[in-house]
Amino acid sequence: MDHPFHVHGTQFQVIERVRDGKVAKPAYLAWKDTVNVARGETVRLVIRQEQPGARMYHCHILEHEQLGMMGIVDVRA
Ligand SMILES: [Cu+2]
């Protein structure tokens, strides 16, 4: 199933999607805070961090988040 991946306190650009060995580049770059990740897909991001500190990331489906699809990015100066 799909997973709407979200990062708190910053934005990112999707630079590449990989699925079944096929690499796809986006038609254009845009700043986002959520991206859908399809089953079996890898999504590569460039994340902008301008302040040090902890940032939470998680799947936006609450049941997935409760089951552990979340974590912390520790940004250091
Ligand atoms: Cu999910």
PDB file of the backbone (N, CA, C, O) and the ligand in Angstrom, with CONECT records:
HET     CU  A 101       1
ATOM      1  N   MET A   1       0.833  -1.195   0.000  1.00  0.00           N
ATOM      2  CA  MET A   1       0.000   0.000   0.000  1.00  0.00           C
ATOM      3  C   MET A   1       0.866   1.242   0.000  1.00  0.00           C
ATOM      4  O   MET A   1       2.042   1.189   0.360  1.00  0.00           O
ATOM      5  N   ASP A   2       0.302   2.325  -0.391  1.00  0.00           N
ATOM      6  CA  ASP A   2       1.045   3.583  -0.444  1.00  0.00           C
ATOM      7  C   ASP A   2       1.286   4.154   0.955  1.00  0.00           C
ATOM      8  O   ASP A   2       0.557   3.855   1.901  1.00  0.00           O
ATOM      9  N   HIS A   3       2.328   4.984   1.059  1.00  0.00           N
ATOM     10  CA  HIS A   3       2.658   5.642   2.328  1.00  0.00           C
ATOM     11  C   HIS A   3       2.922   7.126   2.064  1.00  0.00           C
ATOM     12  O   HIS A   3       3.894   7.461   1.386  1.00  0.00           O
ATOM     13  N   PRO A   4       2.090   8.005   2.576  1.00  0.00           N
ATOM     14  CA  PRO A   4       2.358   9.441   2.456  1.00  0.00           C
ATOM     15  C   PRO A   4       3.424   9.859   3.482  1.00  0.00           C
ATOM     16  O   PRO A   4       3.126  10.080   4.655  1.00  0.00           O
ATOM     17  N   PHE A   5       4.652   9.959   3.013  1.00  0.00           N
ATOM     18  CA  PHE A   5       5.806  10.276   3.867  1.00  0.00           C
ATOM     19  C   PHE A   5       5.845  11.777   4.126  1.00  0.00           C
ATOM     20  O   PHE A   5       5.715  12.577   3.200  1.00  0.00           O
ATOM     21  N   HIS A   6       6.025  12.156   5.393  1.00  0.00           N
ATOM     22  CA  HIS A   6       5.998  13.565   5.794  1.00  0.00           C
ATOM     23  C   HIS A   6       7.168  13.857   6.731  1.00  0.00           C
ATOM     24  O   HIS A   6       7.501  13.040   7.590  1.00  0.00           O
ATOM     25  N   VAL A   7       7.788  15.025   6.563  1.00  0.00           N
ATOM     26  CA  VAL A   7       8.862  15.475   7.447  1.00  0.00           C
ATOM     27  C   VAL A   7       8.434  16.784   8.087  1.00  0.00           C
ATOM     28  O   VAL A   7       7.925  17.674   7.407  1.00  0.00           O
ATOM     29  N   HIS A   8       8.638  16.904   9.390  1.00  0.00           N
ATOM     30  CA  HIS A   8       8.278  18.132  10.111  1.00  0.00           C
ATOM     31  C   HIS A   8       9.369  19.190   9.992  1.00  0.00           C
ATOM     32  O   HIS A   8      10.553  18.866   9.900  1.00  0.00           O
ATOM     33  N   GLY A   9       8.970  20.424   9.994  1.00  0.00           N
ATOM     34  CA  GLY A   9       9.889  21.541  10.177  1.00  0.00           C
ATOM     35  C   GLY A   9      10.795  21.866   9.015  1.00  0.00           C
ATOM     36  O   GLY A   9      11.736  22.642   9.187  1.00  0.00           O
ATOM     37  N   THR A  10      10.561  21.314   7.846  1.00  0.00           N
ATOM     38  CA  THR A  10      11.403  21.610   6.712  1.00  0.00           C
ATOM     39  C   THR A  10      10.674  21.232   5.426  1.00  0.00           C
ATOM     40  O   THR A  10       9.506  20.845   5.453  1.00  0.00           O
ATOM     41  N   GLN A  11      11.355  21.346   4.334  1.00  0.00           N
ATOM     42  CA  GLN A  11      10.801  20.965   3.041  1.00  0.00           C
ATOM     43  C   GLN A  11      11.847  20.155   2.282  1.00  0.00           C
ATOM     44  O   GLN A  11      13.026  20.160   2.635  1.00  0.00           O
ATOM     45  N   PHE A  12      11.412  19.475   1.260  1.00  0.00           N
ATOM     46  CA  PHE A  12      12.328  18.662   0.458  1.00  0.00           C
ATOM     47  C   PHE A  12      11.886  18.690  -0.996  1.00  0.00           C
ATOM     48  O   PHE A  12      10.773  19.097  -1.329  1.00  0.00           O
ATOM     49  N   GLN A  13      12.803  18.243  -1.850  1.00  0.00           N
ATOM     50  CA  GLN A  13      12.495  18.050  -3.267  1.00  0.00           C
ATOM     51  C   GLN A  13      12.663  16.578  -3.606  1.00  0.00           C
ATOM     52  O   GLN A  13      13.627  15.941  -3.180  1.00  0.00           O
ATOM     53  N   VAL A  14      11.734  16.047  -4.364  1.00  0.00           N
ATOM     54  CA  VAL A  14      11.854  14.673  -4.873  1.00  0.00           C
ATOM     55  C   VAL A  14      12.759  14.741  -6.094  1.00  0.00           C
ATOM     56  O   VAL A  14      12.445  15.420  -7.073  1.00  0.00           O
ATOM     57  N   ILE A  15      13.883  14.035  -6.031  1.00  0.00           N
ATOM     58  CA  ILE A  15      14.827  14.086  -7.154  1.00  0.00           C
ATOM     59  C   ILE A  15      14.812  12.813  -7.989  1.00  0.00           C
ATOM     60  O   ILE A  15      15.308  12.795  -9.115  1.00  0.00           O
ATOM     61  N   GLU A  16      14.232  11.731  -7.423  1.00  0.00           N
ATOM     62  CA  GLU A  16      14.261  10.469  -8.165  1.00  0.00           C
ATOM     63  C   GLU A  16      13.286   9.488  -7.535  1.00  0.00           C
ATOM     64  O   GLU A  16      13.099   9.465  -6.319  1.00  0.00           O
ATOM     65  N   ARG A  17      12.666   8.671  -8.394  1.00  0.00           N
ATOM     66  CA  ARG A  17      11.829   7.555  -7.923  1.00  0.00           C
ATOM     67  C   ARG A  17      12.350   6.297  -8.591  1.00  0.00           C
ATOM     68  O   ARG A  17      12.640   6.295  -9.787  1.00  0.00           O
ATOM     69  N   VAL A  18      12.469   5.219  -7.812  1.00  0.00           N
ATOM     70  CA  VAL A  18      12.957   3.948  -8.359  1.00  0.00           C
ATOM     71  C   VAL A  18      11.914   2.876  -8.066  1.00  0.00           C
ATOM     72  O   VAL A  18      11.484   2.701  -6.926  1.00  0.00           O
ATOM     73  N   ARG A  19      11.521   2.167  -9.112  1.00  0.00           N
ATOM     74  CA  ARG A  19      10.532   1.093  -8.940  1.00  0.00           C
ATOM     75  C   ARG A  19      10.805   0.026  -9.986  1.00  0.00           C
ATOM     76  O   ARG A  19      10.932   0.319 -11.175  1.00  0.00           O
ATOM     77  N   ASP A  20      10.894  -1.223  -9.525  1.00  0.00           N
ATOM     78  CA  ASP A  20      11.188  -2.353 -10.411  1.00  0.00           C
ATOM     79  C   ASP A  20      12.449  -2.098 -11.238  1.00  0.00           C
ATOM     80  O   ASP A  20      12.520  -2.479 -12.406  1.00  0.00           O
ATOM     81  N   GLY A  21      13.435  -1.457 -10.628  1.00  0.00           N
ATOM     82  CA  GLY A  21      14.695  -1.199 -11.299  1.00  0.00           C
ATOM     83  C   GLY A  21      14.677  -0.030 -12.270  1.00  0.00           C
ATOM     84  O   GLY A  21      15.702   0.308 -12.862  1.00  0.00           O
ATOM     85  N   LYS A  22      13.517   0.584 -12.432  1.00  0.00           N
ATOM     86  CA  LYS A  22      13.412   1.730 -13.347  1.00  0.00           C
ATOM     87  C   LYS A  22      13.537   3.028 -12.553  1.00  0.00           C
ATOM     88  O   LYS A  22      12.882   3.215 -11.528  1.00  0.00           O
ATOM     89  N   VAL A  23      14.387   3.914 -13.048  1.00  0.00           N
ATOM     90  CA  VAL A  23      14.612   5.197 -12.397  1.00  0.00           C
ATOM     91  C   VAL A  23      13.833   6.270 -13.146  1.00  0.00           C
ATOM     92  O   VAL A  23      13.941   6.392 -14.366  1.00  0.00           O
ATOM     93  N   ALA A  24      13.050   7.045 -12.406  1.00  0.00           N
ATOM     94  CA  ALA A  24      12.275   8.135 -13.016  1.00  0.00           C
ATOM     95  C   ALA A  24      12.646   9.449 -12.344  1.00  0.00           C
ATOM     96  O   ALA A  24      12.696   9.539 -11.117  1.00  0.00           O
ATOM     97  N   LYS A  25      12.903  10.453 -13.149  1.00  0.00           N
ATOM     98  CA  LYS A  25      13.179  11.799 -12.635  1.00  0.00           C
ATOM     99  C   LYS A  25      11.889  12.611 -12.746  1.00  0.00           C
ATOM    100  O   LYS A  25      11.110  12.405 -13.676  1.00  0.00           O
ATOM    101  N   PRO A  26      11.656  13.531 -11.807  1.00  0.00           N
ATOM    102  CA  PRO A  26      10.437  14.346 -11.890  1.00  0.00           C
ATOM    103  C   PRO A  26      10.508  15.314 -13.075  1.00  0.00           C
ATOM    104  O   PRO A  26      11.592  15.693 -13.518  1.00  0.00           O
ATOM    105  N   ALA A  27       9.356  15.697 -13.570  1.00  0.00           N
ATOM    106  CA  ALA A  27       9.280  16.645 -14.684  1.00  0.00           C
ATOM    107  C   ALA A  27       9.799  18.015 -14.259  1.00  0.00           C
ATOM    108  O   ALA A  27      10.323  18.774 -15.074  1.00  0.00           O
ATOM    109  N   TYR A  28       9.646  18.319 -12.977  1.00  0.00           N
ATOM    110  CA  TYR A  28      10.123  19.598 -12.424  1.00  0.00           C
ATOM    111  C   TYR A  28      10.386  19.403 -10.932  1.00  0.00           C
ATOM    112  O   TYR A  28       9.866  18.466 -10.326  1.00  0.00           O
ATOM    113  N   LEU A  29      11.186  20.279 -10.346  1.00  0.00           N
ATOM    114  CA  LEU A  29      11.475  20.230  -8.910  1.00  0.00           C
ATOM    115  C   LEU A  29      10.546  21.188  -8.188  1.00  0.00           C
ATOM    116  O   LEU A  29      10.303  22.299  -8.659  1.00  0.00           O
ATOM    117  N   ALA A  30      10.030  20.761  -7.052  1.00  0.00           N
ATOM    118  CA  ALA A  30       9.159  21.615  -6.247  1.00  0.00           C
ATOM    119  C   ALA A  30       9.409  21.310  -4.776  1.00  0.00           C
ATOM    120  O   ALA A  30       9.722  20.173  -4.422  1.00  0.00           O
ATOM    121  N   TRP A  31       9.274  22.310  -3.925  1.00  0.00           N
ATOM    122  CA  TRP A  31       9.439  22.098  -2.485  1.00  0.00           C
ATOM    123  C   TRP A  31       8.155  21.511  -1.923  1.00  0.00           C
ATOM    124  O   TRP A  31       7.063  22.011  -2.193  1.00  0.00           O
ATOM    125  N   LYS A  32       8.291  20.453  -1.145  1.00  0.00           N
ATOM    126  CA  LYS A  32       7.157  19.732  -0.579  1.00  0.00           C
ATOM    127  C   LYS A  32       7.437  19.408   0.874  1.00  0.00           C
ATOM    128  O   LYS A  32       8.579  19.495   1.325  1.00  0.00           O
ATOM    129  N   ASP A  33       6.377  19.026   1.625  1.00  0.00           N
ATOM    130  CA  ASP A  33       6.603  18.466   2.961  1.00  0.00           C
ATOM    131  C   ASP A  33       6.016  17.066   3.085  1.00  0.00           C
ATOM    132  O   ASP A  33       6.152  16.421   4.125  1.00  0.00           O
ATOM    133  N   THR A  34       5.362  16.595   2.023  1.00  0.00           N
ATOM    134  CA  THR A  34       4.798  15.246   2.001  1.00  0.00           C
ATOM    135  C   THR A  34       4.941  14.697   0.591  1.00  0.00           C
ATOM    136  O   THR A  34       4.766  15.417  -0.392  1.00  0.00           O
ATOM    137  N   VAL A  35       5.262  13.410   0.506  1.00  0.00           N
ATOM    138  CA  VAL A  35       5.329  12.748  -0.797  1.00  0.00           C
ATOM    139  C   VAL A  35       4.744  11.346  -0.654  1.00  0.00           C
ATOM    140  O   VAL A  35       4.983  10.667   0.344  1.00  0.00           O
ATOM    141  N   ASN A  36       3.990  10.923  -1.641  1.00  0.00           N
ATOM    142  CA  ASN A  36       3.462   9.563  -1.618  1.00  0.00           C
ATOM    143  C   ASN A  36       4.548   8.584  -2.072  1.00  0.00           C
ATOM    144  O   ASN A  36       5.195   8.782  -3.101  1.00  0.00           O
ATOM    145  N   VAL A  37       4.729   7.532  -1.284  1.00  0.00           N
ATOM    146  CA  VAL A  37       5.672   6.473  -1.640  1.00  0.00           C
ATOM    147  C   VAL A  37       4.846   5.215  -1.907  1.00  0.00           C
ATOM    148  O   VAL A  37       4.218   4.667  -1.001  1.00  0.00           O
ATOM    149  N   ALA A  38       4.855   4.770  -3.158  1.00  0.00           N
ATOM    150  CA  ALA A  38       4.057   3.607  -3.538  1.00  0.00           C
ATOM    151  C   ALA A  38       4.735   2.313  -3.085  1.00  0.00           C
ATOM    152  O   ALA A  38       5.931   2.295  -2.798  1.00  0.00           O
ATOM    153  N   ARG A  39       3.969   1.255  -3.027  1.00  0.00           N
ATOM    154  CA  ARG A  39       4.494  -0.056  -2.633  1.00  0.00           C
ATOM    155  C   ARG A  39       5.651  -0.453  -3.556  1.00  0.00           C
ATOM    156  O   ARG A  39       5.532  -0.398  -4.780  1.00  0.00           O
ATOM    157  N   GLY A  40       6.759  -0.849  -2.955  1.00  0.00           N
ATOM    158  CA  GLY A  40       7.912  -1.290  -3.727  1.00  0.00           C
ATOM    159  C   GLY A  40       8.733  -0.160  -4.334  1.00  0.00           C
ATOM    160  O   GLY A  40       9.659  -0.408  -5.107  1.00  0.00           O
ATOM    161  N   GLU A  41       8.407   1.049  -3.996  1.00  0.00           N
ATOM    162  CA  GLU A  41       9.076   2.205  -4.588  1.00  0.00           C
ATOM    163  C   GLU A  41      10.095   2.805  -3.614  1.00  0.00           C
ATOM    164  O   GLU A  41       9.883   2.812  -2.402  1.00  0.00           O
ATOM    165  N   THR A  42      11.194   3.305  -4.162  1.00  0.00           N
ATOM    166  CA  THR A  42      12.155   4.097  -3.400  1.00  0.00           C
ATOM    167  C   THR A  42      12.082   5.519  -3.916  1.00  0.00           C
ATOM    168  O   THR A  42      12.133   5.747  -5.125  1.00  0.00           O
ATOM    169  N   VAL A  43      11.964   6.472  -3.015  1.00  0.00           N
ATOM    170  CA  VAL A  43      11.915   7.886  -3.391  1.00  0.00           C
ATOM    171  C   VAL A  43      13.127   8.570  -2.782  1.00  0.00           C
ATOM    172  O   VAL A  43      13.334   8.515  -1.569  1.00  0.00           O
ATOM    173  N   ARG A  44      13.926   9.214  -3.620  1.00  0.00           N
ATOM    174  CA  ARG A  44      15.114   9.925  -3.137  1.00  0.00           C
ATOM    175  C   ARG A  44      14.795  11.409  -3.037  1.00  0.00           C
ATOM    176  O   ARG A  44      14.204  12.004  -3.938  1.00  0.00           O
ATOM    177  N   LEU A  45      15.208  11.994  -1.901  1.00  0.00           N
ATOM    178  CA  LEU A  45      14.880  13.383  -1.577  1.00  0.00           C
ATOM    179  C   LEU A  45      16.142  14.189  -1.329  1.00  0.00           C
ATOM    180  O   LEU A  45      17.176  13.649  -0.936  1.00  0.00           O
ATOM    181  N   VAL A  46      16.042  15.479  -1.562  1.00  0.00           N
ATOM    182  CA  VAL A  46      17.020  16.440  -1.069  1.00  0.00           C
ATOM    183  C   VAL A  46      16.272  17.277  -0.042  1.00  0.00           C
ATOM    184  O   VAL A  46      15.283  17.937  -0.363  1.00  0.00           O
ATOM    185  N   ILE A  47      16.755  17.243   1.200  1.00  0.00           N
ATOM    186  CA  ILE A  47      16.063  17.937   2.292  1.00  0.00           C
ATOM    187  C   ILE A  47      16.854  19.170   2.688  1.00  0.00           C
ATOM    188  O   ILE A  47      18.068  19.112   2.883  1.00  0.00           O
ATOM    189  N   ARG A  48      16.151  20.283   2.803  1.00  0.00           N
ATOM    190  CA  ARG A  48      16.771  21.534   3.241  1.00  0.00           C
ATOM    191  C   ARG A  48      16.611  21.641   4.755  1.00  0.00           C
ATOM    192  O   ARG A  48      15.502  21.535   5.278  1.00  0.00           O
ATOM    193  N   GLN A  49      17.729  21.853   5.459  1.00  0.00           N
ATOM    194  CA  GLN A  49      17.706  22.039   6.912  1.00  0.00           C
ATOM    195  C   GLN A  49      18.463  23.313   7.234  1.00  0.00           C
ATOM    196  O   GLN A  49      19.665  23.400   6.985  1.00  0.00           O
ATOM    197  N   GLU A  50      17.783  24.288   7.778  1.00  0.00           N
ATOM    198  CA  GLU A  50      18.421  25.572   8.061  1.00  0.00           C
ATOM    199  C   GLU A  50      18.659  25.799   9.547  1.00  0.00           C
ATOM    200  O   GLU A  50      19.364  26.735   9.925  1.00  0.00           O
ATOM    201  N   GLN A  51      18.081  24.957  10.391  1.00  0.00           N
ATOM    202  CA  GLN A  51      18.229  25.097  11.835  1.00  0.00           C
ATOM    203  C   GLN A  51      18.627  23.749  12.422  1.00  0.00           C
ATOM    204  O   GLN A  51      18.107  22.716  11.999  1.00  0.00           O
ATOM    205  N   PRO A  52      19.552  23.743  13.401  1.00  0.00           N
ATOM    206  CA  PRO A  52      19.843  22.477  14.075  1.00  0.00           C
ATOM    207  C   PRO A  52      18.670  22.052  14.955  1.00  0.00           C
ATOM    208  O   PRO A  52      17.851  22.874  15.368  1.00  0.00           O
ATOM    209  N   GLY A  53      18.611  20.757  15.231  1.00  0.00           N
ATOM    210  CA  GLY A  53      17.560  20.238  16.101  1.00  0.00           C
ATOM    211  C   GLY A  53      16.962  18.957  15.567  1.00  0.00           C
ATOM    212  O   GLY A  53      17.353  18.452  14.514  1.00  0.00           O
ATOM    213  N   ALA A  54      16.007  18.445  16.317  1.00  0.00           N
ATOM    214  CA  ALA A  54      15.368  17.185  15.955  1.00  0.00           C
ATOM    215  C   ALA A  54      14.150  17.441  15.070  1.00  0.00           C
ATOM    216  O   ALA A  54      13.357  18.342  15.342  1.00  0.00           O
ATOM    217  N   ARG A  55      14.007  16.647  14.014  1.00  0.00           N
ATOM    218  CA  ARG A  55      12.850  16.738  13.106  1.00  0.00           C
ATOM    219  C   ARG A  55      12.213  15.358  13.027  1.00  0.00           C
ATOM    220  O   ARG A  55      12.887  14.361  12.769  1.00  0.00           O
ATOM    221  N   MET A  56      10.954  15.317  13.243  1.00  0.00           N
ATOM    222  CA  MET A  56      10.227  14.056  13.151  1.00  0.00           C
ATOM    223  C   MET A  56       9.861  13.773  11.702  1.00  0.00           C
ATOM    224  O   MET A  56       9.511  14.691  10.959  1.00  0.00           O
ATOM    225  N   TYR A  57       9.937  12.511  11.294  1.00  0.00           N
ATOM    226  CA  TYR A  57       9.396  12.092   9.994  1.00  0.00           C
ATOM    227  C   TYR A  57       8.508  10.880  10.229  1.00  0.00           C
ATOM    228  O   TYR A  57       8.754  10.090  11.141  1.00  0.00           O
ATOM    229  N   HIS A  58       7.485  10.735   9.413  1.00  0.00           N
ATOM    230  CA  HIS A  58       6.553   9.625   9.636  1.00  0.00           C
ATOM    231  C   HIS A  58       5.642   9.439   8.431  1.00  0.00           C
ATOM    232  O   HIS A  58       5.532  10.305   7.563  1.00  0.00           O
ATOM    233  N   CYS A  59       5.003   8.294   8.409  1.00  0.00           N
ATOM    234  CA  CYS A  59       3.917   8.050   7.464  1.00  0.00           C
ATOM    235  C   CYS A  59       2.678   8.777   7.996  1.00  0.00           C
ATOM    236  O   CYS A  59       2.415   8.774   9.198  1.00  0.00           O
ATOM    237  N   HIS A  60       1.927   9.396   7.090  1.00  0.00           N
ATOM    238  CA  HIS A  60       0.757  10.160   7.525  1.00  0.00           C
ATOM    239  C   HIS A  60      -0.459   9.292   7.805  1.00  0.00           C
ATOM    240  O   HIS A  60      -1.483   9.806   8.254  1.00  0.00           O
ATOM    241  N   ILE A  61      -0.375   8.003   7.554  1.00  0.00           N
ATOM    242  CA  ILE A  61      -1.470   7.102   7.934  1.00  0.00           C
ATOM    243  C   ILE A  61      -1.250   6.740   9.402  1.00  0.00           C
ATOM    244  O   ILE A  61      -0.250   6.109   9.747  1.00  0.00           O
ATOM    245  N   LEU A  62      -2.179   7.136  10.257  1.00  0.00           N
ATOM    246  CA  LEU A  62      -1.966   7.027  11.701  1.00  0.00           C
ATOM    247  C   LEU A  62      -1.658   5.609  12.155  1.00  0.00           C
ATOM    248  O   LEU A  62      -0.822   5.411  13.036  1.00  0.00           O
ATOM    249  N   GLU A  63      -2.328   4.614  11.561  1.00  0.00           N
ATOM    250  CA  GLU A  63      -2.073   3.228  11.959  1.00  0.00           C
ATOM    251  C   GLU A  63      -0.629   2.834  11.646  1.00  0.00           C
ATOM    252  O   GLU A  63      -0.004   2.107  12.418  1.00  0.00           O
ATOM    253  N   HIS A  64      -0.102   3.309  10.525  1.00  0.00           N
ATOM    254  CA  HIS A  64       1.282   3.002  10.169  1.00  0.00           C
ATOM    255  C   HIS A  64       2.238   3.687  11.143  1.00  0.00           C
ATOM    256  O   HIS A  64       3.214   3.091  11.600  1.00  0.00           O
ATOM    257  N   GLU A  65       1.946   4.929  11.447  1.00  0.00           N
ATOM    258  CA  GLU A  65       2.785   5.674  12.388  1.00  0.00           C
ATOM    259  C   GLU A  65       2.804   4.970  13.745  1.00  0.00           C
ATOM    260  O   GLU A  65       3.857   4.820  14.364  1.00  0.00           O
ATOM    261  N   GLN A  66       1.633   4.545  14.193  1.00  0.00           N
ATOM    262  CA  GLN A  66       1.539   3.857  15.491  1.00  0.00           C
ATOM    263  C   GLN A  66       2.322   2.550  15.496  1.00  0.00           C
ATOM    264  O   GLN A  66       2.815   2.116  16.537  1.00  0.00           O
ATOM    265  N   LEU A  67       2.431   1.926  14.325  1.00  0.00           N
ATOM    266  CA  LEU A  67       3.152   0.655  14.214  1.00  0.00           C
ATOM    267  C   LEU A  67       4.650   0.844  13.987  1.00  0.00           C
ATOM    268  O   LEU A  67       5.387  -0.130  13.832  1.00  0.00           O
ATOM    269  N   GLY A  68       5.105   2.117  13.966  1.00  0.00           N
ATOM    270  CA  GLY A  68       6.537   2.353  13.922  1.00  0.00           C
ATOM    271  C   GLY A  68       7.089   3.072  12.708  1.00  0.00           C
ATOM    272  O   GLY A  68       8.299   3.276  12.612  1.00  0.00           O
ATOM    273  N   MET A  69       6.231   3.458  11.782  1.00  0.00           N
ATOM    274  CA  MET A  69       6.745   4.177  10.605  1.00  0.00           C
ATOM    275  C   MET A  69       6.964   5.640  10.959  1.00  0.00           C
ATOM    276  O   MET A  69       6.280   6.533  10.459  1.00  0.00           O
ATOM    277  N   MET A  70       7.935   5.857  11.830  1.00  0.00           N
ATOM    278  CA  MET A  70       8.316   7.221  12.181  1.00  0.00           C
ATOM    279  C   MET A  70       9.705   7.193  12.775  1.00  0.00           C
ATOM    280  O   MET A  70      10.196   6.150  13.205  1.00  0.00           O
ATOM    281  N   GLY A  71      10.330   8.358  12.793  1.00  0.00           N
ATOM    282  CA  GLY A  71      11.664   8.464  13.354  1.00  0.00           C
ATOM    283  C   GLY A  71      12.052   9.916  13.497  1.00  0.00           C
ATOM    284  O   GLY A  71      11.249  10.821  13.271  1.00  0.00           O
ATOM    285  N   ILE A  72      13.298  10.120  13.877  1.00  0.00           N
ATOM    286  CA  ILE A  72      13.830  11.461  14.139  1.00  0.00           C
ATOM    287  C   ILE A  72      15.074  11.682  13.282  1.00  0.00           C
ATOM    288  O   ILE A  72      15.951  10.821  13.209  1.00  0.00           O
ATOM    289  N   VAL A  73      15.138  12.841  12.639  1.00  0.00           N
ATOM    290  CA  VAL A  73      16.364  13.296  11.975  1.00  0.00           C
ATOM    291  C   VAL A  73      17.021  14.276  12.939  1.00  0.00           C
ATOM    292  O   VAL A  73      16.397  15.256  13.346  1.00  0.00           O
ATOM    293  N   ASP A  74      18.271  14.022  13.308  1.00  0.00           N
ATOM    294  CA  ASP A  74      18.991  14.893  14.232  1.00  0.00           C
ATOM    295  C   ASP A  74      19.896  15.804  13.403  1.00  0.00           C
ATOM    296  O   ASP A  74      20.936  15.366  12.911  1.00  0.00           O
ATOM    297  N   VAL A  75      19.507  17.052  13.249  1.00  0.00           N
ATOM    298  CA  VAL A  75      20.245  18.010  12.437  1.00  0.00           C
ATOM    299  C   VAL A  75      21.249  18.751  13.331  1.00  0.00           C
ATOM    300  O   VAL A  75      20.877  19.346  14.342  1.00  0.00           O
ATOM    301  N   ARG A  76      22.511  18.702  12.942  1.00  0.00           N
ATOM    302  CA  ARG A  76      23.551  19.363  13.748  1.00  0.00           C
ATOM    303  C   ARG A  76      24.159  20.514  12.965  1.00  0.00           C
ATOM    304  O   ARG A  76      24.287  20.466  11.742  1.00  0.00           O
ATOM    305  N   ALA A  77      24.523  21.532  13.694  1.00  0.00           N
ATOM    306  CA  ALA A  77      25.102  22.718  13.061  1.00  0.00           C
ATOM    307  C   ALA A  77      26.501  22.444  12.550  1.00  0.00           C
ATOM    308  O   ALA A  77      27.139  23.334  11.988  1.00  0.00           O
TER     309      ALA A  77
HETATM  310 CU    CU A 101       2.160   4.254   5.622  1.00  0.00          CU2+
END
